[in-house]
Structures are given as C-alpha cells and as structure tokens.
Amino acid sequence: MSAPVMIAAGKVGPNAIIQLADVLADRLGLEERAAALRAAGLAHYLLRDPERMTDEREAAALHRVVQARQPHDWDELSWEAGERTAEYLLEHRIPEGAQWVLRRLPPAWGARLLLRAIRAHAWTFAGSGGFSARLEPGAVIIAIAANPIAMPGCPWHRGVFTRLFEELVSPRVLVRHERCCAGGEEACTFHIGWT
C-alpha cells in the first residue's frame, strides 16, 4: 500500500483572519474573538495577528467557526471583514496614484485595469484555488475553482469585491455570487456589475 500523496496547502493573505477577528472584537467583544480563535485552533493568534501569508486552512477554519458560533449573523460579520480587507488594500497596497487614475477612467477601462491587479495577486484570497476572470459588457466575472475558503454565499469575498469595485470603478456596483464550492459546485463565481 502506497503512502497518501500530501498536497501542500495554499497560502492566503493574513487579512482573511485579521479582519474577521477584528470584526468579532468590535461587534461582539474580545471574549468572543478569543473564543472563536481558540475554537478554530488559532490560539497562537490571540496575542499577535499573523504578519505573513497564512495557511488557507487556518482562514477557512476561522470562517467556519464564526458561521457555527454566530448562525444568524455570520454572513454579515464575514461581509464586514471583507469590506475591511478591501479598505486595508486601498490604504496599504494600491498606490494612491493608481487609485486616482482608476476613479477617473470609464468604468469598463477601470475594471479592466483593476482586474489585471486582482489577477496578479489572486493567490492572496484564492490560495490554492484556481482563479480566472473575464470581462463582459458592464461586468466582470470572477471564478475561484476549488475555493479553499468557500462559505455559503461567500460573503467575505463579496465584501472585498464590492468595496474595491465601488471605490475604484463605479459607486453603483452589485456583486452576485452565482455558484459556490460550499454548495458542491466546482467553482465559486462572482458576477460584478456596475451602472
């Protein structure tokens, strides 16, 4: 009998953990933040947030724990964490000059350039999942095959995409989550449209 083949887990940006933990602290208190981190097996982040790319399984575990512990509010908490992740990216990762240009372009052009940046850094939120994207008239379609942090409706991803596209492409953005790995689909797909 041969040994099982171990596939290395992918890495995701630390904000998939940091921002959700911070939302828990701000909305439900430090005790709930600590309890959720412990329940997810992430007690090592109680005193110090992750500083580097983290194992995607850690992010997935925290998102699942929040869903289990907060069955009525988890999607709202996750969405807010996604928005905060986008705000972090806007403040620390996307240069102000690039933001200035994107905001002044016609939405289709801005979306094309933003999508190029997202594609280059997709591993930060897609981990080992396969990222693909395409432009359509008035929309971007993003797919993450085998999304390692898929949750029903993927509110964290929708929060990230909504905030980024609202800030940089058009103030009127609607992100629809059309398919989900959490529901058995091969890929999570997001339709990001603007008017």
C-alpha positions as CSV (number, residue, x, y, z in Angstrom):
1,M,0.0,0.0,0.0
2,S,1.5,3.3,-1.0
3,A,1.5,6.3,1.3
4,P,-1.1,9.0,0.6
5,V,0.0,11.9,-1.6
6,M,0.1,15.0,0.6
7,I,-0.8,18.2,-1.3
8,A,0.6,21.3,0.3
9,A,-2.0,23.8,1.4
10,G,-2.0,27.2,-0.3
11,K,-1.4,30.5,1.4
12,V,-3.8,33.4,1.7
13,G,-3.3,36.9,2.9
14,P,-3.4,37.4,6.7
15,N,-6.4,39.7,6.4
16,A,-8.6,36.7,5.8
17,I,-8.0,36.1,9.5
18,I,-7.1,39.5,10.9
19,Q,-10.2,41.4,9.7
20,L,-12.7,38.7,10.7
21,A,-11.1,38.5,14.2
22,D,-11.2,42.3,14.4
23,V,-14.9,42.4,13.4
24,L,-15.6,39.9,16.2
25,A,-13.8,42.0,18.7
26,D,-15.5,45.2,17.6
27,R,-19.0,43.8,17.3
28,L,-19.1,41.0,19.9
29,G,-16.2,41.7,22.2
30,L,-12.7,40.5,22.9
31,E,-14.0,37.4,24.7
32,E,-15.9,36.2,21.5
33,R,-12.8,36.9,19.4
34,A,-10.7,34.8,21.7
35,A,-13.2,32.0,21.9
36,A,-13.5,31.9,18.1
37,L,-9.8,31.8,17.6
38,R,-9.4,29.0,20.1
39,A,-12.2,27.0,18.6
40,A,-10.6,27.4,15.1
41,G,-7.3,26.1,16.5
42,L,-5.7,29.5,16.2
43,A,-4.9,30.4,19.8
44,H,-1.4,31.3,18.6
45,Y,-3.1,34.5,17.1
46,L,-4.6,35.6,20.4
47,L,-1.7,37.9,21.3
48,R,-0.3,38.6,17.8
49,D,-2.0,38.8,14.4
50,P,-0.5,36.9,11.5
51,E,2.1,39.0,9.8
52,R,2.7,37.0,6.7
53,M,0.7,34.9,4.3
54,T,-1.1,32.2,6.2
55,D,-2.2,28.6,5.6
56,E,-5.6,28.8,3.8
57,R,-6.9,26.1,6.1
58,E,-6.5,28.5,9.1
59,A,-8.6,31.1,7.4
60,A,-11.2,28.5,6.4
61,A,-11.3,27.2,9.9
62,L,-12.0,30.6,11.4
63,H,-14.7,31.4,8.9
64,R,-16.4,28.0,9.6
65,V,-16.2,28.6,13.4
66,V,-17.8,32.0,13.1
67,Q,-20.6,30.5,11.0
68,A,-21.2,27.9,13.7
69,R,-20.9,30.2,16.6
70,Q,-23.0,33.1,15.1
71,P,-25.5,31.3,12.9
72,H,-27.8,34.4,12.5
73,D,-25.0,37.0,12.0
74,W,-22.0,35.2,10.5
75,D,-22.6,36.3,6.9
76,E,-22.9,40.0,8.0
77,L,-19.7,39.6,10.1
78,S,-17.9,38.0,7.2
79,W,-19.1,40.7,4.8
80,E,-17.8,43.4,7.1
81,A,-14.5,41.6,7.3
82,G,-14.3,41.5,3.5
83,E,-15.0,45.3,3.3
84,R,-12.3,45.9,5.9
85,T,-9.9,43.7,3.9
86,A,-10.6,45.9,0.8
87,E,-10.1,49.1,2.9
88,Y,-6.7,47.7,4.0
89,L,-5.8,47.0,0.4
90,L,-6.8,50.6,-0.6
91,E,-4.8,52.1,2.2
92,H,-1.7,49.9,2.1
93,R,-1.4,48.0,-1.2
94,I,-2.9,50.0,-4.1
95,P,-0.9,53.2,-4.7
96,E,-2.8,56.5,-4.4
97,G,-1.8,57.5,-7.9
98,A,-3.2,54.3,-9.3
99,Q,-6.4,54.8,-7.3
100,W,-6.7,58.4,-8.6
101,V,-6.4,57.2,-12.2
102,L,-8.8,54.3,-11.8
103,R,-11.5,56.5,-10.4
104,R,-11.3,58.8,-13.4
105,L,-11.5,56.2,-16.1
106,P,-14.7,55.0,-17.7
107,P,-15.9,52.0,-15.6
108,A,-15.0,49.4,-18.3
109,W,-11.4,50.6,-18.5
110,G,-11.1,50.9,-14.7
111,A,-12.5,47.4,-14.3
112,R,-10.0,46.1,-16.9
113,L,-7.0,47.6,-15.0
114,L,-8.3,46.6,-11.6
115,L,-8.9,43.1,-12.8
116,R,-5.3,42.9,-14.0
117,A,-4.1,43.8,-10.5
118,I,-6.5,41.4,-8.9
119,R,-5.3,38.6,-11.2
120,A,-1.7,39.3,-10.4
121,H,-2.4,39.0,-6.6
122,A,-5.3,36.4,-6.7
123,W,-3.4,33.9,-4.6
124,T,-3.8,36.3,-1.6
125,F,-7.6,35.5,-1.5
126,A,-7.8,32.4,-3.6
127,G,-5.0,30.4,-2.1
128,S,-4.6,27.1,-3.9
129,G,-7.9,27.7,-5.7
130,G,-7.8,28.3,-9.5
131,F,-8.5,31.9,-10.4
132,S,-10.0,33.0,-13.7
133,A,-11.8,36.1,-14.8
134,R,-13.3,37.7,-17.9
135,L,-14.8,41.0,-18.9
136,E,-18.3,41.3,-20.2
137,P,-20.2,44.5,-21.2
138,G,-20.8,46.2,-17.9
139,A,-19.5,43.4,-15.7
140,V,-16.6,41.3,-14.6
141,I,-17.0,37.5,-14.0
142,I,-14.6,36.1,-11.4
143,A,-14.3,32.4,-10.7
144,I,-12.3,30.6,-8.0
145,A,-12.2,26.9,-8.7
146,A,-11.9,24.7,-5.5
147,N,-12.1,27.9,-3.4
148,P,-10.4,26.9,-0.2
149,I,-12.3,29.4,2.0
150,A,-15.7,29.0,0.3
151,M,-18.7,29.6,2.6
152,P,-22.4,29.6,1.6
153,G,-22.7,32.8,-0.4
154,C,-19.1,33.7,0.2
155,P,-19.8,37.0,2.0
156,W,-16.1,37.7,2.7
157,H,-15.2,37.6,-1.0
158,R,-18.3,39.6,-2.0
159,G,-17.4,42.2,0.6
160,V,-13.9,42.5,-0.7
161,F,-15.0,42.7,-4.4
162,T,-17.9,45.1,-3.7
163,R,-15.8,47.6,-1.8
164,L,-12.9,47.5,-4.3
165,F,-15.1,48.0,-7.3
166,E,-17.3,50.7,-5.6
167,E,-14.2,52.7,-4.7
168,L,-12.3,52.3,-7.9
169,V,-14.7,51.5,-10.8
170,S,-18.2,52.8,-10.0
171,P,-20.1,53.8,-6.9
172,R,-23.0,51.6,-8.1
173,V,-21.8,48.0,-8.0
174,L,-23.7,44.8,-7.5
175,V,-21.8,41.6,-6.7
176,R,-23.8,38.4,-7.2
177,H,-22.5,35.1,-6.1
178,E,-23.8,32.7,-8.8
179,R,-22.2,29.4,-7.9
180,C,-20.5,28.2,-4.7
181,C,-18.0,25.5,-3.9
182,A,-19.6,25.3,-0.4
183,G,-22.8,24.1,-2.2
184,G,-20.9,21.4,-4.2
185,E,-20.0,23.4,-7.3
186,E,-16.6,23.2,-8.8
187,A,-16.0,26.9,-8.6
188,C,-17.3,30.0,-6.8
189,T,-18.4,32.5,-9.4
190,F,-18.9,36.2,-8.8
191,H,-20.7,38.5,-11.3
192,I,-19.6,42.1,-10.6
193,G,-21.7,44.5,-12.5
194,W,-21.9,48.3,-12.5
195,T,-24.1,51.1,-13.9
